[in-house]
Amino acid sequence: MGFLLVMKAELVRNFIIMRRYWFRTVIGMGIGYSMLLMLILGFMRGGGGAVEGMTQQISDPARATSWALGFIVGMFAFGIVGMFTMGLQGMAQNGQLEQLCMSPHGLVTNFLARAAVASFSSIFTSAFMVWLIAKTVGGTLHFDPIPVLVLFALTFTNLIGFGFMVGGLVLVFKQTGQLAVLVRLSLFGLAILATDSISTWPTLARWLAHALPITDAAILLKYVLIQGQQVMEAGEPLLNGMGEPVIRSVFLHSSFPFLLISCLVWTVLGITCFRFMEDHSRTKGTLGAY
């Protein structure tokens, strides 16, 4: 019940801000769309030299749309983890962190509610932006409601757990800005580059990638939204005896078990770590000291 009350308060607060500053929201989406489109077109129509190899890789609409989706998923991860790094530091410096700690609902509940509301808003605007990019470059998006909703829920859970772990470290070690930026950029880059080709990576690199919270989520979202759950072979859809594409449910994809395990591990590890670090900071009296 406490979580729902806090979430309702966050929804009302965000709605008031969006209504009051609607022009800023529209301008922000326009700038984001323009920058992303220019990056994609730059790769698709770029010149030779160092850019030529990458141009050939994403010279078709499907690859361009996949690149755009990876960019958006990376920004989603970048934002959620940022709430638990830069967000915690900013709240501590302006006194909000201590106020939240005195809330009867606790710091974990408040952060869960804030992250849920922020993620819902981010998913809505990002989905619209990916759709615009796909229409612009001539790509196609496949929307299957149940798999997409399940994947977004698992992705959110995964990133929340990871964010809590990083946030707990921030509570104790304080000035971790540069390291936090490196972590967020790593997740961002991995979301763009993650594809089924991860199975060909060296064993250590493959297991490390699976351990990170964004890899399998990005692979599966691309598999559903870009490939339409079609089995690919040598870059082309695999056809059955009737000449139709072979469809394999995303829940049978090799990355799906890794996503489930990652969600469970990061959620338990992250919240446990955060609570332990919060209690440690309270005991030392350094919760709001930065």
C-alpha positions in Angstrom: 0.0 0.0 0.0 2.9 2.4 0.8 4.4 1.8 -2.6 1.1 2.7 -4.3 0.7 5.8 -2.3 4.2 7.0 -3.2 3.7 6.1 -6.8 0.4 8.0 -6.9 2.2 11.1 -5.5 5.0 10.7 -8.1 2.5 10.4 -10.9 0.7 13.6 -9.8 4.0 15.4 -9.5 5.2 14.4 -12.9 1.8 15.2 -14.5 1.9 18.7 -13.0 5.5 19.2 -14.3 4.6 17.9 -17.8 1.5 20.1 -18.0 3.3 23.2 -16.8 6.4 22.7 -19.0 4.8 20.9 -22.0 6.8 23.0 -24.4 10.1 21.8 -22.9 9.0 18.2 -23.2 8.0 18.6 -26.9 11.3 20.4 -27.7 13.3 17.7 -25.9 11.7 15.0 -28.0 12.3 16.9 -31.1 15.9 17.5 -30.3 16.4 13.8 -29.4 14.7 12.6 -32.6 16.8 15.0 -34.8 20.1 14.0 -33.2 19.3 10.3 -33.4 18.2 10.6 -37.0 21.3 12.5 -38.0 23.5 9.9 -36.4 21.8 7.1 -38.3 21.8 8.9 -41.6 25.4 9.8 -41.1 26.3 6.1 -40.8 24.0 5.1 -43.6 25.2 7.7 -46.1 28.6 8.5 -44.7 31.8 8.7 -46.6 34.7 6.3 -46.9 37.6 5.7 -44.7 37.1 4.6 -41.1 33.3 5.2 -41.4 32.9 3.0 -44.5 32.9 -0.3 -42.6 30.2 0.8 -40.2 28.2 2.4 -43.1 28.1 -1.0 -44.9 27.0 -2.7 -41.7 23.9 -0.5 -41.2 23.2 0.6 -44.7 19.7 -1.0 -44.8 16.6 0.1 -42.9 16.4 -3.0 -40.6 19.9 -2.4 -39.3 19.3 1.3 -38.9 16.1 0.6 -36.9 18.0 -1.9 -34.8 20.7 0.6 -34.1 18.1 3.2 -33.1 16.3 0.7 -30.8 19.6 -0.2 -29.2 20.3 3.5 -28.7 16.9 4.0 -27.0 17.4 0.9 -24.7 20.8 2.2 -23.8 19.3 5.6 -22.9 16.7 3.8 -20.8 19.5 2.0 -18.9 21.5 5.2 -18.7 18.6 7.1 -17.1 17.6 4.4 -14.5 21.1 3.8 -13.3 21.7 7.6 -13.2 18.8 8.0 -10.7 20.8 5.9 -8.3 24.1 7.6 -8.9 23.9 11.3 -9.8 20.4 11.4 -8.5 21.4 10.3 -5.0 24.3 12.7 -4.9 22.1 15.6 -6.0 19.4 14.7 -3.5 21.9 14.5 -0.7 23.4 17.9 -1.5 20.0 19.7 -1.5 18.6 17.9 1.5 16.0 15.7 -0.2 17.7 12.5 0.7 17.4 13.0 4.5 13.7 13.9 4.0 13.1 10.7 2.1 14.8 8.7 4.8 12.4 10.1 7.4 9.5 9.1 5.3 7.4 6.2 6.8 7.7 4.3 3.5 11.4 4.1 3.5 14.1 5.0 1.0 13.7 1.8 -1.1 10.0 2.2 -1.6 10.4 5.9 -2.5 13.1 5.0 -5.1 11.1 2.2 -6.5 8.1 4.4 -7.0 10.2 7.2 -8.6 11.9 4.8 -10.9 8.6 3.2 -12.0 7.0 6.5 -12.9 10.1 7.8 -14.6 10.5 4.5 -16.6 6.8 4.6 -17.7 7.3 8.1 -19.1 10.6 7.2 -20.7 9.2 4.0 -22.3 6.2 5.9 -23.7 8.3 8.7 -25.3 11.0 6.4 -26.5 8.6 4.0 -28.2 7.1 7.0 -30.1 10.6 8.1 -31.1 11.7 4.6 -32.3 8.4 4.4 -34.3 9.2 7.8 -35.9 12.8 6.7 -36.8 11.5 3.5 -38.3 9.0 5.4 -40.5 11.7 7.9 -41.5 14.3 5.3 -42.6 11.8 2.9 -44.1 12.2 0.2 -41.5 9.5 -2.0 -39.9 8.6 -2.6 -36.3 6.7 -5.7 -35.1 4.6 -5.1 -32.0 3.5 -8.3 -30.2 1.9 -6.9 -27.0 2.5 -9.7 -24.5 6.2 -10.4 -25.3 7.0 -6.7 -25.4 5.3 -5.9 -22.1 7.0 -8.9 -20.4 10.4 -7.9 -21.8 10.0 -4.3 -20.7 8.9 -5.4 -17.2 11.9 -7.8 -16.9 14.3 -5.1 -18.3 13.0 -2.6 -15.7 13.3 -5.1 -12.9 16.8 -6.0 -14.0 18.0 -2.4 -14.2 16.3 -1.5 -10.9 18.2 -4.2 -9.1 21.5 -3.2 -10.6 20.7 0.5 -9.9 20.1 -0.3 -6.2 23.5 -2.0 -5.9 25.3 0.9 -7.5 23.2 3.3 -5.4 24.2 1.5 -2.2 27.9 1.9 -3.1 27.3 5.6 -3.7 25.8 6.0 -0.2 29.0 4.7 1.3 31.8 5.8 -1.1 30.1 9.1 -1.9 32.0 10.9 -4.7 31.8 8.2 -7.4 30.8 10.4 -10.3 33.5 9.4 -12.8 33.1 5.6 -12.1 29.3 6.0 -12.3 29.6 7.6 -15.7 31.8 4.8 -17.0 29.3 2.2 -15.8 26.4 4.0 -17.5 28.3 4.5 -20.7 29.3 0.8 -20.7 25.6 -0.2 -20.4 24.7 2.3 -23.1 27.3 0.9 -25.6 26.4 -2.7 -24.8 22.7 -2.0 -25.5 23.6 -0.8 -29.0 26.1 -3.5 -29.9 24.3 -6.5 -28.3 23.0 -9.0 -30.9 22.7 -12.8 -31.3 26.3 -12.7 -32.4 27.2 -12.7 -28.7 27.2 -16.5 -29.0 30.4 -16.3 -31.0 32.3 -14.2 -28.5 35.1 -15.8 -26.3 33.7 -17.6 -23.3 34.8 -15.1 -20.7 33.5 -12.1 -22.6 30.2 -13.9 -23.3 29.5 -14.8 -19.7 30.5 -11.3 -18.6 28.1 -9.8 -21.1 25.3 -12.1 -19.9 26.0 -11.0 -16.3 25.4 -7.4 -17.1 21.7 -6.3 -16.8 21.2 -4.9 -20.3 22.7 -7.4 -22.7 20.0 -10.0 -23.0 17.2 -7.5 -22.6 18.5 -5.6 -25.6 18.9 -8.8 -27.7 15.4 -9.9 -26.9 13.8 -6.6 -27.6 15.5 -6.4 -31.0 14.5 -9.9 -31.7 10.8 -9.1 -31.1 10.5 -5.5 -32.4 12.9 -5.7 -35.3 13.0 -9.4 -36.4 9.3 -10.1 -35.5 10.5 -13.3 -33.7 11.7 -14.7 -37.1 14.7 -17.1 -37.0 17.6 -15.7 -38.9 20.3 -17.6 -40.7 23.2 -15.8 -42.4 21.4 -12.5 -42.0 18.3 -13.7 -43.8 15.0 -15.1 -42.4 14.9 -18.9 -42.3 12.1 -20.3 -44.4 10.0 -23.5 -43.8 8.9 -25.9 -46.5 6.1 -23.6 -47.6 8.4 -20.6 -48.1 7.2 -18.8 -44.9 9.5 -17.4 -42.3 10.1 -19.7 -39.3 8.7 -18.1 -36.1 10.2 -18.9 -32.7 8.7 -17.4 -29.6 11.0 -15.1 -27.7 10.3 -17.1 -24.6 12.2 -20.0 -26.3 15.2 -17.7 -27.3 18.5 -18.7 -25.8 18.9 -15.3 -24.1 15.5 -15.5 -22.2 16.7 -17.8 -19.4 19.7 -15.6 -18.9 17.4 -12.6 -18.6 15.3 -14.3 -16.0 18.3 -15.4 -13.9 19.8 -11.9 -14.2 16.6 -10.3 -12.9 16.4 -12.6 -9.9 20.1 -12.2 -9.0 20.3 -8.4 -9.5 17.1 -7.7 -7.7 18.0 -9.7 -4.6 21.6 -8.6 -4.7 20.8 -4.9 -5.4 18.1 -4.4 -2.7 20.1 -6.3 -0.1 23.3 -4.3 -0.9 21.3 -1.0 -0.8 19.7 -1.8 2.6 23.0 -2.8 4.1 24.8 0.3 2.8 21.9 2.5 3.9 22.1 1.1 7.5 25.9 1.5 7.4 25.6 5.1 6.4 22.9 5.8 9.1 25.1 4.2 11.7 28.1 6.3 10.7 26.0 9.4 10.4 27.2 10.1 6.9 24.0 9.5 4.9 23.6 13.1 3.7 27.4 14.0 3.7 28.9 14.6 0.3 
